[in-house]
Amino acid sequence: MALSLRLSEDETRVIKDYAQMQNKSVSEVMRQAIMEKIETEVDLKIYNKEMAEYKKTPVSYSHEDVKKILELD
């Protein structure tokens, strides 16, 4: 699938220069940047959801507790 993106000349130059420094194509650099951004936002949403849940019921276990629970001792 091909996508079109409008960039200023300065943005284009920065991206091309960065891609060249990384020995990657512009497409590869942009694909990686977009995927990393999406992953970061998904991770942040999961973190916020889980922290809200933890605050409702703040229970935590030490490594030693987990070992005992899982009978790893």
CHARMM internal coordinates of N, CA and C (Angstrom, degrees):
IC EDIT
DIST 1 N 1 CA 1.4511
DIST 1 CA 1 C 1.5335
ANGL 1 N 1 CA 1 C 108.01
DIST 1 C 2 N 1.2788
ANGL 1 CA 1 C 2 N 116.69
DIHE 1 N 1 CA 1 C 2 N 137.41
DIST 2 N 2 CA 1.4534
ANGL 1 C 2 N 2 CA 122.06
DIHE 1 CA 1 C 2 N 2 CA 178.22
DIST 2 CA 2 C 1.5242
ANGL 2 N 2 CA 2 C 108.84
DIHE 1 C 2 N 2 CA 2 C -106.99
DIST 2 C 3 N 1.3179
ANGL 2 CA 2 C 3 N 115.10
DIHE 2 N 2 CA 2 C 3 N 140.38
DIST 3 N 3 CA 1.4590
ANGL 2 C 3 N 3 CA 121.29
DIHE 2 CA 2 C 3 N 3 CA 176.17
DIST 3 CA 3 C 1.5131
ANGL 3 N 3 CA 3 C 108.96
DIHE 2 C 3 N 3 CA 3 C -122.82
DIST 3 C 4 N 1.2953
ANGL 3 CA 3 C 4 N 115.46
DIHE 3 N 3 CA 3 C 4 N 153.38
DIST 4 N 4 CA 1.4535
ANGL 3 C 4 N 4 CA 120.93
DIHE 3 CA 3 C 4 N 4 CA 178.22
DIST 4 CA 4 C 1.5246
ANGL 4 N 4 CA 4 C 108.47
DIHE 3 C 4 N 4 CA 4 C -113.07
DIST 4 C 5 N 1.3157
ANGL 4 CA 4 C 5 N 116.33
DIHE 4 N 4 CA 4 C 5 N 140.63
DIST 5 N 5 CA 1.4535
ANGL 4 C 5 N 5 CA 121.60
DIHE 4 CA 4 C 5 N 5 CA -177.49
DIST 5 CA 5 C 1.5199
ANGL 5 N 5 CA 5 C 109.17
DIHE 4 C 5 N 5 CA 5 C -139.85
DIST 5 C 6 N 1.3117
ANGL 5 CA 5 C 6 N 116.43
DIHE 5 N 5 CA 5 C 6 N 130.73
DIST 6 N 6 CA 1.4613
ANGL 5 C 6 N 6 CA 120.42
DIHE 5 CA 5 C 6 N 6 CA 178.58
DIST 6 CA 6 C 1.5226
ANGL 6 N 6 CA 6 C 109.10
DIHE 5 C 6 N 6 CA 6 C -94.27
DIST 6 C 7 N 1.3178
ANGL 6 CA 6 C 7 N 115.96
DIHE 6 N 6 CA 6 C 7 N 126.97
DIST 7 N 7 CA 1.4647
ANGL 6 C 7 N 7 CA 122.33
DIHE 6 CA 6 C 7 N 7 CA 179.53
DIST 7 CA 7 C 1.5176
ANGL 7 N 7 CA 7 C 109.27
DIHE 6 C 7 N 7 CA 7 C -132.89
DIST 7 C 8 N 1.3123
ANGL 7 CA 7 C 8 N 115.01
DIHE 7 N 7 CA 7 C 8 N 152.43
DIST 8 N 8 CA 1.4678
ANGL 7 C 8 N 8 CA 118.76
DIHE 7 CA 7 C 8 N 8 CA 173.91
DIST 8 CA 8 C 1.5304
ANGL 8 N 8 CA 8 C 107.90
DIHE 7 C 8 N 8 CA 8 C -72.99
DIST 8 C 9 N 1.3130
ANGL 8 CA 8 C 9 N 115.94
DIHE 8 N 8 CA 8 C 9 N 166.70
DIST 9 N 9 CA 1.4631
ANGL 8 C 9 N 9 CA 119.93
DIHE 8 CA 8 C 9 N 9 CA 177.99
DIST 9 CA 9 C 1.5203
ANGL 9 N 9 CA 9 C 110.73
DIHE 8 C 9 N 9 CA 9 C -61.52
DIST 9 C 10 N 1.3298
ANGL 9 CA 9 C 10 N 117.17
DIHE 9 N 9 CA 9 C 10 N -39.72
DIST 10 N 10 CA 1.4669
ANGL 9 C 10 N 10 CA 120.89
DIHE 9 CA 9 C 10 N 10 CA 179.40
DIST 10 CA 10 C 1.5340
ANGL 10 N 10 CA 10 C 110.75
DIHE 9 C 10 N 10 CA 10 C -64.29
DIST 10 C 11 N 1.3292
ANGL 10 CA 10 C 11 N 117.09
DIHE 10 N 10 CA 10 C 11 N -43.87
DIST 11 N 11 CA 1.4646
ANGL 10 C 11 N 11 CA 120.35
DIHE 10 CA 10 C 11 N 11 CA 179.33
DIST 11 CA 11 C 1.5298
ANGL 11 N 11 CA 11 C 110.72
DIHE 10 C 11 N 11 CA 11 C -63.01
DIST 11 C 12 N 1.3148
ANGL 11 CA 11 C 12 N 115.87
DIHE 11 N 11 CA 11 C 12 N -42.66
DIST 12 N 12 CA 1.4609
ANGL 11 C 12 N 12 CA 121.09
DIHE 11 CA 11 C 12 N 12 CA 179.00
DIST 12 CA 12 C 1.5200
ANGL 12 N 12 CA 12 C 110.57
DIHE 11 C 12 N 12 CA 12 C -61.01
DIST 12 C 13 N 1.3167
ANGL 12 CA 12 C 13 N 116.68
DIHE 12 N 12 CA 12 C 13 N -45.06
DIST 13 N 13 CA 1.4634
ANGL 12 C 13 N 13 CA 121.15
DIHE 12 CA 12 C 13 N 13 CA -179.96
DIST 13 CA 13 C 1.5239
ANGL 13 N 13 CA 13 C 111.21
DIHE 12 C 13 N 13 CA 13 C -61.77
DIST 13 C 14 N 1.3410
ANGL 13 CA 13 C 14 N 116.63
DIHE 13 N 13 CA 13 C 14 N -45.14
DIST 14 N 14 CA 1.4610
ANGL 13 C 14 N 14 CA 120.93
DIHE 13 CA 13 C 14 N 14 CA -179.58
DIST 14 CA 14 C 1.5277
ANGL 14 N 14 CA 14 C 110.37
DIHE 13 C 14 N 14 CA 14 C -61.21
DIST 14 C 15 N 1.3152
ANGL 14 CA 14 C 15 N 116.49
DIHE 14 N 14 CA 14 C 15 N -45.19
DIST 15 N 15 CA 1.4716
ANGL 14 C 15 N 15 CA 120.62
DIHE 14 CA 14 C 15 N 15 CA -178.80
DIST 15 CA 15 C 1.5268
ANGL 15 N 15 CA 15 C 111.00
DIHE 14 C 15 N 15 CA 15 C -65.31
DIST 15 C 16 N 1.3252
ANGL 15 CA 15 C 16 N 116.98
DIHE 15 N 15 CA 15 C 16 N -44.73
DIST 16 N 16 CA 1.4652
ANGL 15 C 16 N 16 CA 120.47
DIHE 15 CA 15 C 16 N 16 CA 178.89
DIST 16 CA 16 C 1.5251
ANGL 16 N 16 CA 16 C 111.33
DIHE 15 C 16 N 16 CA 16 C -62.88
DIST 16 C 17 N 1.3215
ANGL 16 CA 16 C 17 N 116.51
DIHE 16 N 16 CA 16 C 17 N -42.96
DIST 17 N 17 CA 1.4708
ANGL 16 C 17 N 17 CA 120.38
DIHE 16 CA 16 C 17 N 17 CA 178.98
DIST 17 CA 17 C 1.5316
ANGL 17 N 17 CA 17 C 111.00
DIHE 16 C 17 N 17 CA 17 C -63.94
DIST 17 C 18 N 1.3167
ANGL 17 CA 17 C 18 N 116.45
DIHE 17 N 17 CA 17 C 18 N -42.14
DIST 18 N 18 CA 1.4567
ANGL 17 C 18 N 18 CA 120.54
DIHE 17 CA 17 C 18 N 18 CA 179.50
DIST 18 CA 18 C 1.5321
ANGL 18 N 18 CA 18 C 110.01
DIHE 17 C 18 N 18 CA 18 C -64.38
DIST 18 C 19 N 1.3139
ANGL 18 CA 18 C 19 N 117.24
DIHE 18 N 18 CA 18 C 19 N -45.40
DIST 19 N 19 CA 1.4601
ANGL 18 C 19 N 19 CA 121.15
DIHE 18 CA 18 C 19 N 19 CA 179.02
DIST 19 CA 19 C 1.5209
ANGL 19 N 19 CA 19 C 110.90
DIHE 18 C 19 N 19 CA 19 C -58.53
DIST 19 C 20 N 1.3106
ANGL 19 CA 19 C 20 N 116.14
DIHE 19 N 19 CA 19 C 20 N -42.92
DIST 20 N 20 CA 1.4596
ANGL 19 C 20 N 20 CA 120.73
DIHE 19 CA 19 C 20 N 20 CA 179.38
DIST 20 CA 20 C 1.5323
ANGL 20 N 20 CA 20 C 110.55
DIHE 19 C 20 N 20 CA 20 C -63.65
DIST 20 C 21 N 1.3246
ANGL 20 CA 20 C 21 N 117.44
DIHE 20 N 20 CA 20 C 21 N -42.72
DIST 21 N 21 CA 1.4727
ANGL 20 C 21 N 21 CA 121.31
DIHE 20 CA 20 C 21 N 21 CA 178.68
DIST 21 CA 21 C 1.5294
ANGL 21 N 21 CA 21 C 111.28
DIHE 20 C 21 N 21 CA 21 C -61.66
DIST 21 C 22 N 1.3207
ANGL 21 CA 21 C 22 N 116.74
DIHE 21 N 21 CA 21 C 22 N -32.73
DIST 22 N 22 CA 1.4690
ANGL 21 C 22 N 22 CA 122.32
DIHE 21 CA 21 C 22 N 22 CA -178.63
DIST 22 CA 22 C 1.5329
ANGL 22 N 22 CA 22 C 112.37
DIHE 21 C 22 N 22 CA 22 C -89.99
DIST 22 C 23 N 1.3086
ANGL 22 CA 22 C 23 N 116.69
DIHE 22 N 22 CA 22 C 23 N -0.33
DIST 23 N 23 CA 1.4711
ANGL 22 C 23 N 23 CA 122.41
DIHE 22 CA 22 C 23 N 23 CA -176.13
DIST 23 CA 23 C 1.5318
ANGL 23 N 23 CA 23 C 110.67
DIHE 22 C 23 N 23 CA 23 C 55.19
DIST 23 C 24 N 1.3155
ANGL 23 CA 23 C 24 N 115.72
DIHE 23 N 23 CA 23 C 24 N 44.43
DIST 24 N 24 CA 1.4599
ANGL 23 C 24 N 24 CA 122.28
DIHE 23 CA 23 C 24 N 24 CA 179.20
DIST 24 CA 24 C 1.5152
ANGL 24 N 24 CA 24 C 108.85
DIHE 23 C 24 N 24 CA 24 C -129.92
DIST 24 C 25 N 1.3234
ANGL 24 CA 24 C 25 N 114.64
DIHE 24 N 24 CA 24 C 25 N 162.96
DIST 25 N 25 CA 1.4579
ANGL 24 C 25 N 25 CA 118.53
DIHE 24 CA 24 C 25 N 25 CA 174.96
DIST 25 CA 25 C 1.5263
ANGL 25 N 25 CA 25 C 109.18
DIHE 24 C 25 N 25 CA 25 C -79.21
DIST 25 C 26 N 1.3143
ANGL 25 CA 25 C 26 N 115.77
DIHE 25 N 25 CA 25 C 26 N 160.28
DIST 26 N 26 CA 1.4583
ANGL 25 C 26 N 26 CA 120.67
DIHE 25 CA 25 C 26 N 26 CA 176.83
DIST 26 CA 26 C 1.5336
ANGL 26 N 26 CA 26 C 109.15
DIHE 25 C 26 N 26 CA 26 C -60.54
DIST 26 C 27 N 1.3212
ANGL 26 CA 26 C 27 N 116.65
DIHE 26 N 26 CA 26 C 27 N -41.09
DIST 27 N 27 CA 1.4652
ANGL 26 C 27 N 27 CA 120.31
DIHE 26 CA 26 C 27 N 27 CA 178.86
DIST 27 CA 27 C 1.5258
ANGL 27 N 27 CA 27 C 111.38
DIHE 26 C 27 N 27 CA 27 C -59.54
DIST 27 C 28 N 1.3221
ANGL 27 CA 27 C 28 N 116.60
DIHE 27 N 27 CA 27 C 28 N -44.12
DIST 28 N 28 CA 1.4649
ANGL 27 C 28 N 28 CA 120.45
DIHE 27 CA 27 C 28 N 28 CA -179.20
DIST 28 CA 28 C 1.5281
ANGL 28 N 28 CA 28 C 111.21
DIHE 27 C 28 N 28 CA 28 C -65.02
DIST 28 C 29 N 1.3141
ANGL 28 CA 28 C 29 N 117.00
DIHE 28 N 28 CA 28 C 29 N -43.57
DIST 29 N 29 CA 1.4690
ANGL 28 C 29 N 29 CA 121.18
DIHE 28 CA 28 C 29 N 29 CA 179.06
DIST 29 CA 29 C 1.5275
ANGL 29 N 29 CA 29 C 110.24
DIHE 28 C 29 N 29 CA 29 C -61.61
DIST 29 C 30 N 1.3042
ANGL 29 CA 29 C 30 N 116.89
DIHE 29 N 29 CA 29 C 30 N -45.15
DIST 30 N 30 CA 1.4655
ANGL 29 C 30 N 30 CA 120.12
DIHE 29 CA 29 C 30 N 30 CA -177.95
DIST 30 CA 30 C 1.5264
ANGL 30 N 30 CA 30 C 111.10
DIHE 29 C 30 N 30 CA 30 C -69.26
DIST 30 C 31 N 1.3242
ANGL 30 CA 30 C 31 N 117.45
DIHE 30 N 30 CA 30 C 31 N -40.52
DIST 31 N 31 CA 1.4676
ANGL 30 C 31 N 31 CA 121.51
DIHE 30 CA 30 C 31 N 31 CA 178.28
DIST 31 CA 31 C 1.5306
ANGL 31 N 31 CA 31 C 109.93
DIHE 30 C 31 N 31 CA 31 C -60.72
DIST 31 C 32 N 1.3379
ANGL 31 CA 31 C 32 N 117.14
DIHE 31 N 31 CA 31 C 32 N -46.35
DIST 32 N 32 CA 1.4614
ANGL 31 C 32 N 32 CA 121.18
DIHE 31 CA 31 C 32 N 32 CA 179.94
DIST 32 CA 32 C 1.5308
ANGL 32 N 32 CA 32 C 111.48
DIHE 31 C 32 N 32 CA 32 C -63.90
DIST 32 C 33 N 1.3212
ANGL 32 CA 32 C 33 N 116.73
DIHE 32 N 32 CA 32 C 33 N -41.73
DIST 33 N 33 CA 1.4645
ANGL 32 C 33 N 33 CA 120.45
DIHE 32 CA 32 C 33 N 33 CA -179.37
DIST 33 CA 33 C 1.5236
ANGL 33 N 33 CA 33 C 111.29
DIHE 32 C 33 N 33 CA 33 C -63.88
DIST 33 C 34 N 1.3104
ANGL 33 CA 33 C 34 N 116.32
DIHE 33 N 33 CA 33 C 34 N -42.66
DIST 34 N 34 CA 1.4669
ANGL 33 C 34 N 34 CA 120.45
DIHE 33 CA 33 C 34 N 34 CA 179.85
DIST 34 CA 34 C 1.5216
ANGL 34 N 34 CA 34 C 110.58
DIHE 33 C 34 N 34 CA 34 C -65.95
DIST 34 C 35 N 1.3308
ANGL 34 CA 34 C 35 N 117.08
DIHE 34 N 34 CA 34 C 35 N -45.08
DIST 35 N 35 CA 1.4635
ANGL 34 C 35 N 35 CA 120.17
DIHE 34 CA 34 C 35 N 35 CA -179.26
DIST 35 CA 35 C 1.5297
ANGL 35 N 35 CA 35 C 111.18
DIHE 34 C 35 N 35 CA 35 C -64.87
DIST 35 C 36 N 1.3234
ANGL 35 CA 35 C 36 N 118.31
DIHE 35 N 35 CA 35 C 36 N -39.23
DIST 36 N 36 CA 1.4599
ANGL 35 C 36 N 36 CA 121.49
DIHE 35 CA 35 C 36 N 36 CA 177.47
DIST 36 CA 36 C 1.5267
ANGL 36 N 36 CA 36 C 111.00
DIHE 35 C 36 N 36 CA 36 C -63.89
DIST 36 C 37 N 1.3176
ANGL 36 CA 36 C 37 N 117.15
DIHE 36 N 36 CA 36 C 37 N -40.10
DIST 37 N 37 CA 1.4623
ANGL 36 C 37 N 37 CA 121.72
DIHE 36 CA 36 C 37 N 37 CA 178.21
DIST 37 CA 37 C 1.5283
ANGL 37 N 37 CA 37 C 110.35
DIHE 36 C 37 N 37 CA 37 C -62.41
DIST 37 C 38 N 1.3195
ANGL 37 CA 37 C 38 N 116.80
DIHE 37 N 37 CA 37 C 38 N -45.42
DIST 38 N 38 CA 1.4580
ANGL 37 C 38 N 38 CA 121.19
DIHE 37 CA 37 C 38 N 38 CA 179.43
DIST 38 CA 38 C 1.5307
ANGL 38 N 38 CA 38 C 110.18
DIHE 37 C 38 N 38 CA 38 C -63.21
DIST 38 C 39 N 1.3252
ANGL 38 CA 38 C 39 N 117.53
DIHE 38 N 38 CA 38 C 39 N -46.11
DIST 39 N 39 CA 1.4632
ANGL 38 C 39 N 39 CA 121.46
DIHE 38 CA 38 C 39 N 39 CA 179.61
DIST 39 CA 39 C 1.5260
ANGL 39 N 39 CA 39 C 111.24
DIHE 38 C 39 N 39 CA 39 C -59.88
DIST 39 C 40 N 1.3208
ANGL 39 CA 39 C 40 N 116.48
DIHE 39 N 39 CA 39 C 40 N -41.64
DIST 40 N 40 CA 1.4633
ANGL 39 C 40 N 40 CA 120.72
DIHE 39 CA 39 C 40 N 40 CA 179.37
DIST 40 CA 40 C 1.5241
ANGL 40 N 40 CA 40 C 110.73
DIHE 39 C 40 N 40 CA 40 C -62.55
DIST 40 C 41 N 1.3144
ANGL 40 CA 40 C 41 N 117.31
DIHE 40 N 40 CA 40 C 41 N -44.53
DIST 41 N 41 CA 1.4677
ANGL 40 C 41 N 41 CA 120.44
DIHE 40 CA 40 C 41 N 41 CA -179.61
DIST 41 CA 41 C 1.5232
ANGL 41 N 41 CA 41 C 111.46
DIHE 40 C 41 N 41 CA 41 C -67.12
DIST 41 C 42 N 1.3268
ANGL 41 CA 41 C 42 N 117.31
DIHE 41 N 41 CA 41 C 42 N -39.16
DIST 42 N 42 CA 1.4691
ANGL 41 C 42 N 42 CA 120.35
DIHE 41 CA 41 C 42 N 42 CA 177.60
DIST 42 CA 42 C 1.5265
ANGL 42 N 42 CA 42 C 109.36
DIHE 41 C 42 N 42 CA 42 C -64.52
DIST 42 C 43 N 1.3350
ANGL 42 CA 42 C 43 N 116.91
DIHE 42 N 42 CA 42 C 43 N -45.22
DIST 43 N 43 CA 1.4645
ANGL 42 C 43 N 43 CA 120.76
DIHE 42 CA 42 C 43 N 43 CA 178.41
DIST 43 CA 43 C 1.5192
ANGL 43 N 43 CA 43 C 111.23
DIHE 42 C 43 N 43 CA 43 C -59.30
DIST 43 C 44 N 1.3194
ANGL 43 CA 43 C 44 N 117.07
DIHE 43 N 43 CA 43 C 44 N -41.27
DIST 44 N 44 CA 1.4609
ANGL 43 C 44 N 44 CA 121.25
DIHE 43 CA 43 C 44 N 44 CA -179.86
DIST 44 CA 44 C 1.5267
ANGL 44 N 44 CA 44 C 111.01
DIHE 43 C 44 N 44 CA 44 C -65.40
DIST 44 C 45 N 1.3222
ANGL 44 CA 44 C 45 N 117.47
DIHE 44 N 44 CA 44 C 45 N -40.91
DIST 45 N 45 CA 1.4689
ANGL 44 C 45 N 45 CA 120.53
DIHE 44 CA 44 C 45 N 45 CA 177.46
DIST 45 CA 45 C 1.5248
ANGL 45 N 45 CA 45 C 110.84
DIHE 44 C 45 N 45 CA 45 C -62.62
DIST 45 C 46 N 1.3316
ANGL 45 CA 45 C 46 N 116.25
DIHE 45 N 45 CA 45 C 46 N -43.43
DIST 46 N 46 CA 1.4673
ANGL 45 C 46 N 46 CA 120.31
DIHE 45 CA 45 C 46 N 46 CA 178.68
DIST 46 CA 46 C 1.5267
ANGL 46 N 46 CA 46 C 109.87
DIHE 45 C 46 N 46 CA 46 C -63.11
DIST 46 C 47 N 1.3328
ANGL 46 CA 46 C 47 N 116.54
DIHE 46 N 46 CA 46 C 47 N -45.11
DIST 47 N 47 CA 1.4682
ANGL 46 C 47 N 47 CA 120.75
DIHE 46 CA 46 C 47 N 47 CA 179.24
DIST 47 CA 47 C 1.5274
ANGL 47 N 47 CA 47 C 110.47
DIHE 46 C 47 N 47 CA 47 C -58.32
DIST 47 C 48 N 1.3177
ANGL 47 CA 47 C 48 N 117.47
DIHE 47 N 47 CA 47 C 48 N -48.58
DIST 48 N 48 CA 1.4688
ANGL 47 C 48 N 48 CA 120.98
DIHE 47 CA 47 C 48 N 48 CA -178.49
DIST 48 CA 48 C 1.5234
ANGL 48 N 48 CA 48 C 111.35
DIHE 47 C 48 N 48 CA 48 C -62.10
DIST 48 C 49 N 1.3202
ANGL 48 CA 48 C 49 N 117.13
DIHE 48 N 48 CA 48 C 49 N -40.23
DIST 49 N 49 CA 1.4618
ANGL 48 C 49 N 49 CA 121.28
DIHE 48 CA 48 C 49 N 49 CA 178.78
DIST 49 CA 49 C 1.5271
ANGL 49 N 49 CA 49 C 110.05
DIHE 48 C 49 N 49 CA 49 C -64.33
DIST 49 C 50 N 1.3161
ANGL 49 CA 49 C 50 N 116.73
DIHE 49 N 49 CA 49 C 50 N -46.44
DIST 50 N 50 CA 1.4612
ANGL 49 C 50 N 50 CA 120.80
DIHE 49 CA 49 C 50 N 50 CA -178.09
DIST 50 CA 50 C 1.5271
ANGL 50 N 50 CA 50 C 111.87
DIHE 49 C 50 N 50 CA 50 C -68.74
DIST 50 C 51 N 1.3216
ANGL 50 CA 50 C 51 N 118.19
DIHE 50 N 50 CA 50 C 51 N -35.74
DIST 51 N 51 CA 1.4697
ANGL 50 C 51 N 51 CA 120.75
DIHE 50 CA 50 C 51 N 51 CA 177.52
DIST 51 CA 51 C 1.5194
ANGL 51 N 51 CA 51 C 110.48
DIHE 50 C 51 N 51 CA 51 C -66.90
DIST 51 C 52 N 1.3191
ANGL 51 CA 51 C 52 N 117.48
DIHE 51 N 51 CA 51 C 52 N -38.40
DIST 52 N 52 CA 1.4629
ANGL 51 C 52 N 52 CA 121.04
DIHE 51 CA 51 C 52 N 52 CA 177.59
DIST 52 CA 52 C 1.5308
ANGL 52 N 52 CA 52 C 109.22
DIHE 51 C 52 N 52 CA 52 C -63.03
DIST 52 C 53 N 1.3179
ANGL 52 CA 52 C 53 N 116.89
DIHE 52 N 52 CA 52 C 53 N -41.43
DIST 53 N 53 CA 1.4645
ANGL 52 C 53 N 53 CA 121.41
DIHE 52 CA 52 C 53 N 53 CA 178.02
DIST 53 CA 53 C 1.5257
ANGL 53 N 53 CA 53 C 110.99
DIHE 52 C 53 N 53 CA 53 C -65.23
DIST 53 C 54 N 1.3281
ANGL 53 CA 53 C 54 N 116.39
DIHE 53 N 53 CA 53 C 54 N -42.62
DIST 54 N 54 CA 1.4658
ANGL 53 C 54 N 54 CA 120.79
DIHE 53 CA 53 C 54 N 54 CA 179.25
DIST 54 CA 54 C 1.5337
ANGL 54 N 54 CA 54 C 110.86
DIHE 53 C 54 N 54 CA 54 C -62.50
DIST 54 C 55 N 1.3153
ANGL 54 CA 54 C 55 N 116.83
DIHE 54 N 54 CA 54 C 55 N -40.08
DIST 55 N 55 CA 1.4668
ANGL 54 C 55 N 55 CA 120.31
DIHE 54 CA 54 C 55 N 55 CA -179.68
DIST 55 CA 55 C 1.5231
ANGL 55 N 55 CA 55 C 111.87
DIHE 54 C 55 N 55 CA 55 C -64.39
DIST 55 C 56 N 1.3392
ANGL 55 CA 55 C 56 N 117.14
DIHE 55 N 55 CA 55 C 56 N -29.49
DIST 56 N 56 CA 1.4587
ANGL 55 C 56 N 56 CA 120.64
DIHE 55 CA 55 C 56 N 56 CA 176.28
DIST 56 CA 56 C 1.5288
ANGL 56 N 56 CA 56 C 110.50
DIHE 55 C 56 N 56 CA 56 C -68.61
DIST 56 C 57 N 1.3175
ANGL 56 CA 56 C 57 N 116.03
DIHE 56 N 56 CA 56 C 57 N -40.09
DIST 57 N 57 CA 1.4643
ANGL 56 C 57 N 57 CA 122.38
DIHE 56 CA 56 C 57 N 57 CA -177.98
DIST 57 CA 57 C 1.5284
ANGL 57 N 57 CA 57 C 108.44
DIHE 56 C 57 N 57 CA 57 C -136.43
DIST 57 C 58 N 1.3322
ANGL 57 CA 57 C 58 N 116.92
DIHE 57 N 57 CA 57 C 58 N 80.84
DIST 58 N 58 CA 1.4709
ANGL 57 C 58 N 58 CA 119.74
DIHE 57 CA 57 C 58 N 58 CA -174.64
DIST 58 CA 58 C 1.5352
ANGL 58 N 58 CA 58 C 113.78
DIHE 57 C 58 N 58 CA 58 C -75.61
DIST 58 C 59 N 1.3156
ANGL 58 CA 58 C 59 N 114.67
DIHE 58 N 58 CA 58 C 59 N 83.24
DIST 59 N 59 CA 1.4610
ANGL 58 C 59 N 59 CA 120.50
DIHE 58 CA 58 C 59 N 59 CA 177.00
DIST 59 CA 59 C 1.5245
ANGL 59 N 59 CA 59 C 107.82
DIHE 58 C 59 N 59 CA 59 C -116.62
DIST 59 C 60 N 1.3177
ANGL 59 CA 59 C 60 N 115.66
DIHE 59 N 59 CA 59 C 60 N 131.96
DIST 60 N 60 CA 1.4598
ANGL 59 C 60 N 60 CA 119.30
DIHE 59 CA 59 C 60 N 60 CA 176.44
DIST 60 CA 60 C 1.5169
ANGL 60 N 60 CA 60 C 108.99
DIHE 59 C 60 N 60 CA 60 C -138.03
DIST 60 C 61 N 1.3139
ANGL 60 CA 60 C 61 N 116.19
DIHE 60 N 60 CA 60 C 61 N 162.29
DIST 61 N 61 CA 1.4569
ANGL 60 C 61 N 61 CA 122.54
DIHE 60 CA 60 C 61 N 61 CA -177.40
DIST 61 CA 61 C 1.5231
ANGL 61 N 61 CA 61 C 109.43
DIHE 60 C 61 N 61 CA 61 C -130.52
DIST 61 C 62 N 1.3325
ANGL 61 CA 61 C 62 N 115.32
DIHE 61 N 61 CA 61 C 62 N 141.67
DIST 62 N 62 CA 1.4656
ANGL 61 C 62 N 62 CA 120.38
DIHE 61 CA 61 C 62 N 62 CA 175.04
DIST 62 CA 62 C 1.5296
ANGL 62 N 62 CA 62 C 108.41
DIHE 61 C 62 N 62 CA 62 C -78.15
DIST 62 C 63 N 1.3170
ANGL 62 CA 62 C 63 N 116.59
DIHE 62 N 62 CA 62 C 63 N 168.51
DIST 63 N 63 CA 1.4597
ANGL 62 C 63 N 63 CA 120.02
DIHE 62 CA 62 C 63 N 63 CA 176.41
DIST 63 CA 63 C 1.5292
ANGL 63 N 63 CA 63 C 110.20
DIHE 62 C 63 N 63 CA 63 C -60.32
DIST 63 C 64 N 1.3031
ANGL 63 CA 63 C 64 N 115.60
DIHE 63 N 63 CA 63 C 64 N -40.13
DIST 64 N 64 CA 1.4637
ANGL 63 C 64 N 64 CA 119.71
DIHE 63 CA 63 C 64 N 64 CA 179.25
DIST 64 CA 64 C 1.5308
ANGL 64 N 64 CA 64 C 110.86
DIHE 63 C 64 N 64 CA 64 C -62.34
DIST 64 C 65 N 1.3332
ANGL 64 CA 64 C 65 N 117.03
DIHE 64 N 64 CA 64 C 65 N -42.88
DIST 65 N 65 CA 1.4607
ANGL 64 C 65 N 65 CA 120.60
DIHE 64 CA 64 C 65 N 65 CA 178.15
DIST 65 CA 65 C 1.5341
ANGL 65 N 65 CA 65 C 110.99
DIHE 64 C 65 N 65 CA 65 C -60.27
DIST 65 C 66 N 1.3120
ANGL 65 CA 65 C 66 N 116.62
DIHE 65 N 65 CA 65 C 66 N -43.67
DIST 66 N 66 CA 1.4604
ANGL 65 C 66 N 66 CA 121.32
DIHE 65 CA 65 C 66 N 66 CA -178.83
DIST 66 CA 66 C 1.5296
ANGL 66 N 66 CA 66 C 110.08
DIHE 65 C 66 N 66 CA 66 C -64.22
DIST 66 C 67 N 1.3237
ANGL 66 CA 66 C 67 N 116.25
DIHE 66 N 66 CA 66 C 67 N -42.01
DIST 67 N 67 CA 1.4724
ANGL 66 C 67 N 67 CA 119.38
DIHE 66 CA 66 C 67 N 67 CA 177.39
DIST 67 CA 67 C 1.5195
ANGL 67 N 67 CA 67 C 111.04
DIHE 66 C 67 N 67 CA 67 C -58.09
DIST 67 C 68 N 1.3299
ANGL 67 CA 67 C 68 N 116.13
DIHE 67 N 67 CA 67 C 68 N -43.65
DIST 68 N 68 CA 1.4667
ANGL 67 C 68 N 68 CA 119.90
DIHE 67 CA 67 C 68 N 68 CA -179.92
DIST 68 CA 68 C 1.5232
ANGL 68 N 68 CA 68 C 111.07
DIHE 67 C 68 N 68 CA 68 C -66.52
DIST 68 C 69 N 1.3321
ANGL 68 CA 68 C 69 N 116.78
DIHE 68 N 68 CA 68 C 69 N -44.48
DIST 69 N 69 CA 1.4619
ANGL 68 C 69 N 69 CA 121.14
DIHE 68 CA 68 C 69 N 69 CA 179.58
DIST 69 CA 69 C 1.5277
ANGL 69 N 69 CA 69 C 110.66
DIHE 68 C 69 N 69 CA 69 C -58.70
DIST 69 C 70 N 1.3280
ANGL 69 CA 69 C 70 N 115.54
DIHE 69 N 69 CA 69 C 70 N -42.04
DIST 70 N 70 CA 1.4656
ANGL 69 C 70 N 70 CA 120.86
DIHE 69 CA 69 C 70 N 70 CA -178.27
DIST 70 CA 70 C 1.5310
ANGL 70 N 70 CA 70 C 113.02
DIHE 69 C 70 N 70 CA 70 C -87.87
DIST 70 C 71 N 1.3367
ANGL 70 CA 70 C 71 N 114.72
DIHE 70 N 70 CA 70 C 71 N 3.54
DIST 71 N 71 CA 1.4648
ANGL 70 C 71 N 71 CA 121.70
DIHE 70 CA 70 C 71 N 71 CA -179.83
DIST 71 CA 71 C 1.5168
ANGL 71 N 71 CA 71 C 112.10
DIHE 70 C 71 N 71 CA 71 C 54.70
DIST 71 C 72 N 1.3308
ANGL 71 CA 71 C 72 N 115.72
DIHE 71 N 71 CA 71 C 72 N 46.70
DIST 72 N 72 CA 1.4630
ANGL 71 C 72 N 72 CA 121.45
DIHE 71 CA 71 C 72 N 72 CA 179.08
DIST 72 CA 72 C 1.5256
ANGL 72 N 72 CA 72 C 112.04
DIHE 71 C 72 N 72 CA 72 C -96.69
DIST 72 C 73 N 1.3118
ANGL 72 CA 72 C 73 N 117.16
DIHE 72 N 72 CA 72 C 73 N -2.83
DIST 73 N 73 CA 1.4652
ANGL 72 C 73 N 73 CA 120.23
DIHE 72 CA 72 C 73 N 73 CA 178.76
DIST 73 CA 73 C 1.4968
ANGL 73 N 73 CA 73 C 111.83
DIHE 72 C 73 N 73 CA 73 C -81.44
END
COOR INIT
IC SEED 1 N 1 CA 1 C
IC BUILD
